[in-house]
């Protein structure tokens, strides 16, 4: 162990910073956040430091370093590009048993600055003992995604309740069980939702209740359109806290790998023409598991509130008295079109975008085809493969030009993504060529795919695609039209 990890209180302590450039400015920002009594020695100050000095945040000794400036100092940082000066500061500080840090020069450090994850009062520090700061920074970035931003609020409230919990529970084991239950249960959820008063009420209830049966809850999480990297940070944190995850077919295997290892994973997915689990069965399962005291995550492809029946499932949970929350996801229209290089709106081509579904409830309301057939707008159509012929016919019959550009995006945002482009009159044929799940995009913006496609290989238009498919088939190669 080269350095002993310590958390040092600098509030009102004298800290000397030698240097006034950009690096010194970053160090000053960190030191001032601790409440240190900061003095900066430098002939000139970086513009940000000038602004801070004008506000009276630190003392500025304009000029060069003098040994007497070390008198009474608790910590000194050298942030200059003068190697001889840095060595001199290190030697003088060492002689006085003052902690010293020379920026980016580990041999001249008796103290090092770690990479910090700040969830005050929770603090996490990562250090490589100055040997690989970039590696420490990368580790910090990975941990940042795992530590919710509401940890600080949770710790603050827990601190206020410590004495009451100690009075209520005599043994350390009982107190530990109380806090583990709180930090993994409804209390933590309420903090995450910004409901601080309700969170304290939950602690009160937990402190006084005699029934030890935990309260379950439901969390509706949008998994995004396919690429696991599009799962939101909060979504990742939630699925790693779940007791059980109910997921759809559209949720990729790679994303399921991010779920907590000991969580139960149950597929309740539905596919067009092959409903493996009825919605009523899923609703009943949610209620059953939550009433067992489990944290149930309902993981849905895309966003749960956009053609995902998320609202229906929350209505069932609300009626059963089950607490719930929602973590939105990137919906397929936004994610798949972006990965296909198709902006849903564009000043020259489309002033609005409409999300519609091609799979409506039987005996439901008919779509407003005259409104959908108007020009200068984009239609993003979910679950439209089986109704592509009807969609094309209806739009054309109500006035949309048969030559309107369209795109069919299959397996959007995934490595196997395919984008087929053509015209509205060709929509049925394009839909038959595309792999599922697929998104239909109707509107002039679809033609921009050929200019700004960025994900994977560039695609070809439909006429070229047919020729390519025939050529590929002749050499007994898997039939692939285009990959994007």
Secondary structure, DSSP 8 states (H G I E B T S, - for coil): --S-------TT-EEEEE--SHHHHHHHHHHHHTT-EEEEEESS--HHHHHHHHTTSSEEEES---GGGGTT-SEEEE--S-HHHHHHHHHHHHHTT-EEEETT-GGG-SS---EEEEETTEEEEE--TTS-HHHHHHHHHHHHTTS-TTHHHHHHHHHHHHHHHHHH--SHHHHHHHHHHHHTSHHHHHHHTT-HHHHHHHHHHHHH--------EEEEEE-BSS-GGGS-HHHHHHHTS-SEEEE-TTS-HHHHTTS-TTSEEEE---BTTB-SS-HHHHHHHHHHHHHTT-EEEEEESB-TTSSS-HHHHHHHHHHTT-EEEEE----HHHHHHHHTT--S-BTTTBS-EEEEES---TT-----HHHHT-SS-EEEEET-STTHHHHHHHHHHTT--TT-EEEEEESTTSTT-EEEEEEGGGHHHHHHHS-SSEEEEESGGGGGHHHH--SSS----HHHHHHHHHHHHHTT--------
